[in-house]
Amino acid sequence: MRDDSAMDDPNQPPVEPTRKPRGTGRRLNGAVAHKLGLAILAGEYAPGDTLSGEIAFAEELEVSRSAYREAVQVLMAKGLVESRTKTGTRVLPRSRWNLLDPDVLAWAFAGEPDVDFVRNLFELRAIVEPAAAGLAAERRDKVDLKVMKDALAEMRRHTLSSELGRAADRDFHTAILQATRNDALLTLSASIGAAVNWTTQFKQRGRTLPRNALPDHLRVYEAIAASDASEASQAMRVLVDLALDDTRAAMGRR
């Protein structure tokens, strides 16, 4: 039988609850990796820095040591850190980071992204996407065109100011890569989609989007539908260049 008198005795010191690690589930591991990734991309840990020891970090984050170790494994797979028995976990040079990984892109844009990094992303898009649009114009089929057209309809319905609209934007760019029938290009679809998504979100942090980008996308679609490879490539180049101008304007407001 429980003795309630001890609980009600004002002279008894309060009992401090025992704080336990929050577990080792996949969601927790992802949250720990997210926290560490944000810190690295924000420059709180510079390349060459050694992270706190496993025990200290696990206690600081209030997680189990196994959850911390698994989070480090996630960061290692993305090229952000390396872990050695004697030297601990060290942040790798930026040249080793998988900057096109969707999570790494998200962490980079969670704060104020580096101007050079944003320019690098658009240079990559300017190299890849116009060529992909040209190939898509030559190789697309009716199914590809339907996916693109449906994505444009969703963009029009929801606008790029909403997550649904940005998801449709990603679908449009992915459909173009899919229509190239080039497996090597398809491996870039997640990275290109993430770059499109985060730069679009970034542009409207301070205010609404400066202009409606839907007509730029429509011109790309119409050229692909007409099997005009040259025009599709040019239209995509204009789309990417205008998106870069919008992003530069957004960064200039900060």
N, C-alpha and C positions, 0 to 999 in steps of 0.2 A: 504494500500500500504506500502511496506517495505521501511524503511528509510536507504538507503545504506550509507549515509554520516556518520552516527554514527559508522558504521562498519569500515570505512576507516580513521576515525579521529585518527591520531597518538597520540593525547593527552589523548585519552580514555584508561583506564587501561584494560588489557586483561581480558576477561571473563573466569573464570575457569569453566570447565564443571562439572556438578554434577555427582559424582560417585555413581552409583546405584548397589545394590546387583545383582549378576548375575543370580538370579532365583532359583527355587527349583525343577527343573526337575530331573528325575531319574539319568541321566548321571552326573549332577552336584553333587547330593548326593553321588554317587559312587566315584567321584573325591575327595570330602572332606573326606570321609571315608578312601580312599586310602592314602591320605596325612597324616592323623592322625595315621592310622595303620602302615605306614612306620616309623613314628617317634617313636611309641611305640616299635616296633620290633627292631629298631636301638638303643634303650636304651636312647633316648632323654627324655623319660618319664619313670621313674622306677616304679616298683610296689609300690603302696602306694601314689604316687604323685597325686596331684589334678590338673586337667586341668584348664586352664584359664576359667573365667566365660563365660557364653553363649554370652553375648553382646561383650565382649572383643575379644573372639575367632572369632565370626562372622565378626567383623570389620577387624581383622588381616587377615582372609582368603578372605575378600571381598565377602562374601556370606550373604544371608538372615539368620536370626535366625532360621527359620523353616528348612532350608537346613542343618544347623549345628546340630539341634536337631535330624533330621532324620539320619544323618551320625552317631551320637552317638548311635542311636538305632541299626544300623548295627554292630557297635563295641560291643555293649552289647550282641547281638545275638551270637557273636563269642567268648564271654567270656573274652574280653580284658578289659572292663571297667564296672563299675556300676555307676548309677546316682541316687542321692537322693536329695530331695528338699533342705535340710538345709546344706548338706556337699558338694554338687556339684558332678562333675564327677571325679571319682577316678580310677586309673589304678589298676586292680586286680593282685593278685599273679600269677606268671607264671603257677602254677599248675592248675589254672582255665581256662587258655587259650585253645581254641580249635585249637591245633597245627596242626591237620590234615585237617583243613578247607583249601580248595584250595587257597583262598585269603590270608590267614595267611601264608601259605607256600610261596606264591609269594612275600609277604612283607619281609619274613625272608631272602629269597635269593636275594632280590633286592640289599642288601648290602653285607657285609661279614658275612656269617652265622656262628653261634657258632659251634665249633668243636663237642661238646657233642651232640648238636641237630642233626647234620648230622649223627653221629654215631647212635643216637636213631632211626632215620628214617630207617637206614639200618638194625638195629636189628629188627625193626617191619617187614620190608620186608622179612628178613630171617626167621621169625616165620611164616608169613602168606603165602608167595608166594610158597615155596616148597610144603607145604601141599595142597595148592590150585591146583598146577600143578598135584599132585598125584590124587586128586579127579577128575580133568578134564580128566585125562587119562582113568578113569573108567566110566565117565558119558557123555563125549562129543558125539556129533552127527556130521553128515556130514556138517551141516550148520556151526557149531562151527569151524570145521577144515577149511572150506572155508574162514571164517572171519580171522582166524589166518594166513592162507596162503596168502591172499590178503594183510594183514598188512605187512608181511615179504617182499612181492614184492615191496610195497611202500617204505619200509625202504631201500631196495637195490637200488631202483630207485633214491631216494632223499637224502639218507644218513642222519645220525643223526646230521649233522652240519646244517641242515635246519629245519625250523618249520614244513614243511610237513613230513619230516622224523621222527621228534620227535612225531608228532601227530600219525603217524603210529605205533610208538613204544608204545604209550599209548593205542592205539586200540588193540595191541597184548596182552598186560597185562590185559586189561579189558575183552577181549574175553576169556582168561583163567579163570578169576573169574566167568564170565557168564556160562562157561561150567561146573562149579562145581554144578550148580542147587541148590546153597545154598544162600538163600535170605540174611542171616546175612553177609556172605562174600561179597555179591554184594554191600552192603552199604559202603564198603571200596573202591569201584572201583574208585570213584573220587579222594579220598585221595591218593591211590596208584599211580594212573595215574599222579597226580600233583607231587608227590615225584619223580617219574621216570623222568618227564619232567624237573623239576628244578635242580635236581642233574646232569642230562646230560648237561644242559646248563651251569651249574657252572663249570663242568670239562673242558670246552673248552673256557673259558673266556680268558685265557692267551695264549692259542695256540690251534691247532687242537686236536681233540680227540687222545689220546695216542695209541689207537688200534681200530680195527674194531670189534664191539660187535655182528655183525650179525651172525657169526657162533655159538655163545653161544645161541642165540635165536633159530636158526635152530635145535640145538640138543634138546632143550625143545620141539619144535613142533614135531620133528620126534618121540620122546618118547610118546607124547600124541597121535599122530596118530597111533602108534603101540599098544596103550592101555597098555603101560608098566608104571604102577604107580610108581614103585620104581625108575626106570631110569628117569622119568619125574621130580620127586621130587629132585633127586640128580643133574640133569642138571640145574634145576632152582636155587638150592643152590649155585652151582658153578657160575652161571650167576650173582647172587646177590653179592657173595663174590668178584668176579673180578671187579664188578662195584664199590664196596667199596674201593678196592685197587686203582682203577683209581682216585676216588674222593680224597682219602688221598694224592695221589701224586700231585693232583691239588692244594690242600690246602697247601702242603709242599712248593710249588713254590711261595707262597705269603709271 
